[in-house]
């Protein structure tokens, strides 16, 4: 069994609640993160939550585009940077210079994982592609994120989340059939891409533990979007038809999926099974529907679904969301209250499960941050609070990989950082 490439110092362990290395299942693993915005940075952030030491390499004077491209909150704090780079260390290096490239090779020599989301062709042009590192680190797990994938006519097109949503089909099935296609309100293809990068990295590390062999991983936004819609895509491939935009229902499910407008909000109802129909009819105060053969089945004819939706549209505005929640829970019905972000981050369920975590920030005091959705009994995840400032740890990182102060001064003089 192979050991991680880089041991963790006690100094780094002490940073578990701030910037540096958490103590978890990946403690001792070293990650070099060259990526920007969300797809790569979120994957690297998850690896840090799991215990890895993550060094984020950024262009001096510019940094991750997320530092200045997104809406800032309080003293220019970027939500993209805060959410996707917490706990990392930042080294400002210009990889286009000989000195910056030399420093990167020193980092990679001791690393377990490298992540980037350059447009395909960029890493090759800069001499930092997977093959360029094989001589110094054949066990490296090299993860490349992109929009379109490494091959094909569009591989070298630049893109971002909205491109992934649009060309991956998500936009075509979102919204109303009598209106325009609509993007999802979150950068969902970026998040899906990040999760697939994480899966690929963990699988590759397991393979390396068994064989000693590193490998390259490629993950795209479009491939991730397609995989996330496997059921709907399979419907199209089998039937030759596209689901279309389902008017807040679901394109291929035949049961009840309906957005109900209460007197002060919205609730989604999900498929009423046959053995629950009697209780559902009682729940909505329509016992007369119990023996109505049009509705007492999970799979309804389209015209009967429309009739039932019309009935619900008349009933639900007569009560508040809270009143309907109490009623639906009383009768053991499946539903989801439509919550705003401010409701989500203060919801008791999300707090007690650690999906939202209240922490003490060294500069801003008590704040809430998004927690890690994975709970592990033996090696709990550690949520770091602070994202690094641009280049905050450059000298520290360079010293760790063998540079002297004289070397560092020369790198500075050469414009490498």
C-alpha positions in Angstrom: 0.0 0.0 0.0 1.4 3.4 -1.0 1.8 6.3 1.5 0.6 9.8 0.6 3.3 11.8 -1.1 3.6 14.5 1.5 3.5 14.2 5.3 1.5 16.7 7.3 3.4 18.8 9.9 2.0 19.6 13.3 1.9 23.3 12.3 -0.5 22.5 9.5 -2.7 20.4 11.7 -3.2 23.4 14.0 -4.8 25.2 11.0 -7.7 22.8 10.8 -10.3 25.5 11.7 -8.7 28.1 9.5 -6.3 27.8 6.6 -4.2 24.7 6.0 -4.8 21.0 6.5 -7.8 19.5 8.2 -7.6 16.1 9.9 -9.7 13.6 8.1 -9.6 10.6 5.7 -7.3 12.4 3.3 -4.9 13.8 6.0 -1.4 13.6 4.6 -2.4 14.0 1.0 -1.2 17.0 -1.0 -3.3 18.7 -3.7 -2.1 21.4 -6.1 -5.1 23.4 -7.3 -4.6 25.5 -10.5 -8.3 25.9 -11.2 -10.6 29.0 -11.1 -14.2 29.8 -10.4 -16.2 26.7 -9.3 -15.7 23.4 -11.1 -12.1 22.8 -10.0 -12.0 24.9 -6.8 -15.1 23.2 -5.3 -13.6 19.8 -6.0 -10.4 20.9 -4.3 -12.3 22.4 -1.4 -14.1 19.1 -0.8 -10.7 17.3 -0.7 -9.6 19.8 2.0 -12.8 19.1 3.9 -11.8 15.5 3.8 -8.3 16.3 5.2 -6.0 17.1 2.3 -3.5 20.0 2.2 -4.5 22.1 -0.7 -2.3 24.8 -2.3 -4.1 27.1 -4.6 -1.8 28.5 -7.3 -3.0 31.8 -8.7 -1.7 34.4 -11.2 0.1 37.2 -9.3 -1.9 40.5 -9.2 -5.0 38.8 -10.7 -5.8 35.6 -8.9 -8.8 33.4 -9.4 -11.4 35.2 -11.6 -13.9 34.6 -8.8 -12.0 37.1 -6.7 -13.4 40.0 -8.8 -15.9 38.6 -11.3 -18.7 38.0 -8.8 -20.8 40.3 -6.7 -18.8 41.2 -3.6 -20.1 41.2 0.0 -18.6 43.3 2.8 -15.1 44.6 2.0 -14.9 42.9 -1.4 -15.4 39.4 -0.1 -16.3 37.2 -3.0 -18.9 34.5 -2.3 -17.2 32.3 -4.9 -13.8 32.5 -3.3 -15.2 32.1 0.3 -17.3 29.1 -0.6 -14.9 27.2 -2.9 -11.5 28.0 -1.4 -11.9 27.8 2.3 -8.9 26.3 4.1 -6.6 26.4 1.1 -3.2 28.0 1.0 -2.6 30.5 -1.8 0.7 30.7 -3.7 0.9 33.5 -6.4 3.0 32.1 -9.2 3.1 33.1 -12.9 3.3 29.7 -14.6 4.2 31.4 -17.9 7.6 32.3 -16.6 10.5 29.9 -16.2 10.7 30.5 -12.4 7.0 30.1 -11.9 7.0 26.9 -13.9 10.0 25.6 -11.9 8.2 26.3 -8.6 5.1 24.4 -9.9 7.2 21.4 -10.7 8.7 21.4 -7.2 5.1 21.5 -5.8 3.9 18.7 -8.1 7.0 16.5 -7.3 5.6 16.1 -3.8 1.9 16.2 -4.6 -0.7 13.5 -4.8 -3.2 15.4 -6.9 -3.2 18.2 -9.4 -6.5 19.9 -10.5 -7.0 22.5 -13.3 -9.8 23.6 -15.6 -7.8 25.3 -18.3 -9.2 25.3 -21.8 -7.9 22.2 -23.4 -4.6 23.0 -25.1 -3.5 25.5 -22.6 -1.7 23.1 -20.3 0.0 21.5 -23.3 1.1 24.9 -24.5 2.6 25.9 -21.1 4.4 22.6 -20.7 2.3 21.5 -17.6 0.2 18.7 -19.1 0.0 15.3 -17.5 2.9 13.8 -19.6 5.1 16.7 -18.5 5.0 15.5 -14.9 5.5 11.8 -15.4 9.2 11.8 -15.0 9.1 13.6 -11.6 5.9 12.0 -10.2 4.5 8.9 -12.0 2.0 8.4 -9.2 0.4 11.8 -9.7 -3.4 11.9 -10.1 -4.0 14.7 -12.7 -7.5 15.9 -13.0 -8.5 18.2 -15.9 -11.9 19.9 -15.9 -13.3 21.5 -19.1 -16.6 22.6 -20.6 -16.8 20.3 -23.7 -14.3 17.5 -22.9 -10.8 16.8 -24.2 -11.9 15.6 -27.7 -14.2 16.7 -30.5 -14.8 19.8 -32.6 -15.7 22.0 -29.5 -13.0 20.8 -27.2 -11.0 24.0 -27.4 -13.9 26.4 -27.1 -14.0 28.4 -23.9 -17.0 28.0 -21.7 -18.5 28.2 -18.3 -21.5 26.9 -16.3 -24.2 28.5 -18.4 -22.6 27.0 -21.5 -22.7 23.6 -19.8 -26.3 24.0 -18.8 -27.3 25.1 -22.3 -25.4 22.6 -24.4 -25.9 19.8 -21.9 -29.7 20.0 -22.3 -30.6 21.3 -18.8 -31.9 24.7 -20.1 -34.1 23.0 -22.6 -36.2 21.2 -19.9 -36.3 24.1 -17.4 -39.2 26.6 -17.4 -42.6 26.7 -19.0 -43.5 25.2 -22.4 -45.1 28.5 -23.4 -42.1 30.6 -22.6 -38.4 30.8 -23.0 -35.9 28.1 -21.9 -34.4 29.1 -18.5 -31.1 28.5 -16.8 -31.1 27.0 -13.3 -30.6 29.5 -10.5 -27.3 28.0 -9.4 -24.2 27.2 -11.4 -25.4 23.6 -11.4 -23.2 22.2 -14.2 -20.1 23.6 -12.4 -21.2 21.8 -9.2 -22.0 18.6 -11.0 -18.6 18.8 -12.7 -16.9 19.3 -9.3 -18.6 16.3 -7.8 -17.4 14.1 -10.8 -13.9 15.4 -10.4 -13.9 14.4 -6.8 -15.3 11.0 -7.6 -12.6 10.5 -10.3 -9.8 11.6 -8.0 -10.9 9.3 -5.1 -11.2 6.4 -7.5 -7.8 7.1 -9.0 -6.2 7.3 -5.5 -7.8 4.0 -4.6 -6.3 2.5 -7.8 -2.9 4.0 -6.9 -3.1 2.4 -3.5 -3.6 -0.9 -5.2 -1.1 -0.6 -8.1 1.2 2.4 -7.5 0.0 3.8 -10.7 -1.2 7.4 -11.2 -3.4 8.5 -14.0 -5.1 11.4 -15.8 -8.8 12.2 -15.3 -10.9 14.3 -17.6 -14.3 15.7 -16.5 -16.5 18.2 -18.5 -19.4 20.3 -17.6 -21.5 18.9 -20.5 -20.6 15.3 -19.7 -21.6 15.9 -16.1 -24.9 17.6 -17.1 -25.8 14.7 -19.4 -25.0 12.1 -16.8 -27.1 14.0 -14.2 -30.1 13.7 -16.6 -29.6 10.0 -17.4 -33.3 9.1 -17.0 -34.5 11.9 -19.1 -31.8 11.4 -21.7 -32.6 7.7 -21.9 -36.3 8.5 -22.5 -35.3 10.6 -25.5 -32.9 7.9 -26.8 -35.6 5.2 -26.4 -38.6 7.2 -27.7 -37.0 9.7 -30.1 -38.9 12.4 -28.2 -37.6 15.2 -26.0 -39.3 15.7 -22.6 -39.7 19.4 -23.2 -40.3 22.0 -20.5 -42.7 20.6 -18.0 -44.4 23.6 -16.4 -43.1 23.0 -12.9 -44.0 19.3 -13.1 -41.7 16.6 -14.4 -41.1 15.8 -18.1 -41.4 12.0 -17.9 -43.0 11.0 -14.6 -46.7 10.0 -15.0 -47.6 10.5 -11.3 -48.6 13.7 -9.5 -45.8 16.3 -9.3 -47.4 19.7 -8.7 -46.5 23.1 -7.4 -49.3 24.3 -5.1 -49.7 28.0 -4.4 -50.7 28.5 -0.8 -52.0 31.8 0.6 -48.4 32.9 1.4 -46.0 30.7 -0.5 -45.5 27.4 -2.4 -45.5 23.7 -1.7 -44.6 20.9 -4.1 -46.5 17.7 -3.9 -45.0 14.4 -5.1 -46.8 11.3 -6.4 -49.6 9.9 -4.2 -49.4 6.2 -4.0 -52.5 4.0 -4.2 -52.4 3.0 -0.5 -52.1 6.6 0.5 -54.8 8.0 -1.7 -57.6 7.8 0.9 -55.5 9.8 3.4 -54.6 12.3 0.7 -58.2 12.9 -0.1 -59.0 13.4 3.6 -55.9 15.6 4.0 -57.2 18.1 1.4 -60.7 17.9 2.7 -62.1 16.1 -0.4 -63.4 12.7 1.0 -65.7 12.6 -2.0 -62.6 11.8 -4.2 -61.7 8.6 -2.2 -63.6 6.3 -4.6 -63.0 8.3 -7.7 -61.3 5.9 -10.0 -59.7 8.7 -12.0 -57.4 9.6 -9.2 -56.9 6.6 -6.9 -53.8 5.4 -8.7 -50.1 6.5 -8.7 -50.0 6.5 -12.5 -52.8 8.7 -13.9 -54.0 9.5 -17.4 -52.8 13.0 -18.4 -56.3 14.4 -18.6 -57.1 13.1 -15.1 -53.8 14.6 -13.8 -54.9 18.0 -15.2 -58.3 17.7 -13.4 -56.6 16.9 -10.1 -54.2 19.8 -10.5 -57.1 22.1 -11.1 -58.7 20.9 -7.8 -55.5 21.4 -5.9 -55.1 24.9 -7.4 -58.5 25.8 -5.9 -57.9 24.3 -2.5 -54.3 25.2 -1.5 -54.7 29.1 -1.6 -57.2 28.7 1.2 -54.5 28.1 3.9 -51.0 29.3 4.7 -47.9 27.3 4.0 -47.5 26.5 7.7 -51.1 25.2 8.0 -50.6 23.0 5.0 -47.3 21.6 6.3 -49.1 20.6 9.5 -51.9 19.0 7.6 -49.7 17.2 5.2 -47.5 15.8 8.0 -50.6 14.7 9.9 -51.6 12.6 7.0 -48.1 11.3 6.1 -48.0 12.9 2.7 -44.8 13.6 0.7 -44.3 17.3 0.0 -41.6 20.0 -0.1 -42.0 23.5 1.0 -40.4 26.0 -1.4 -37.8 27.8 0.7 -35.8 30.9 0.0 -32.0 30.8 0.7 -32.4 32.8 3.9 -34.9 30.2 5.1 -32.6 27.3 4.1 -29.6 28.6 6.0 -31.6 29.0 9.2 -33.6 25.8 9.0 -33.2 23.6 12.1 -32.8 20.4 10.0 -30.0 21.9 8.0 -28.3 23.2 11.2 -28.4 20.0 13.2 -27.2 17.9 10.3 -24.3 20.2 9.6 -25.4 21.2 6.1 -25.1 24.8 7.4 -22.5 25.4 10.1 -22.2 28.3 12.5 -18.6 29.2 13.0 -16.4 31.9 14.5 -14.5 33.9 11.8 -11.3 35.5 13.0 -12.2 38.8 11.3 -16.0 38.9 11.0 -17.1 37.1 14.1 -20.0 34.6 14.2 -21.0 33.7 10.7 -22.8 30.8 8.9 -21.1 28.7 6.2 -22.2 25.9 4.0 -21.2 22.6 5.6 -20.0 19.4 4.1 -22.9 17.1 3.0 -21.0 13.9 3.8 -21.0 12.6 7.3 -18.3 10.1 8.2 -18.3 8.3 11.6 -14.6 7.5 11.9 -13.1 10.4 10.1 -15.4 13.4 10.3 -15.0 16.3 7.9 -13.5 19.5 9.1 -15.0 22.8 7.9 -12.4 25.5 7.5 -13.6 29.1 8.0 -11.2 31.2 6.0 -10.3 31.5 2.3 -6.8 32.8 1.7 -5.9 36.1 0.3 -4.1 36.2 -3.0 -0.5 34.9 -2.5 -0.9 34.8 1.3 1.3 31.7 1.6 3.6 31.9 -1.4 6.8 32.1 0.6 5.7 29.5 3.1 4.9 27.0 0.3 8.1 27.7 -1.6 10.2 27.1 1.5 8.4 23.8 2.2 9.4 22.5 -1.3 13.1 23.4 -0.9 13.5 26.9 -2.1 15.8 29.2 -0.1 15.2 32.8 0.6 17.8 33.7 -2.0 15.8 31.5 -4.5 12.6 33.3 -3.6 14.2 36.7 -4.0 15.3 35.7 -7.5 11.8 34.4 -8.4 10.5 37.8 -7.3 13.1 39.6 -9.4 12.2 37.5 -12.4 8.5 38.3 -12.1 7.5 34.7 -11.2 5.5 36.0 -8.3 
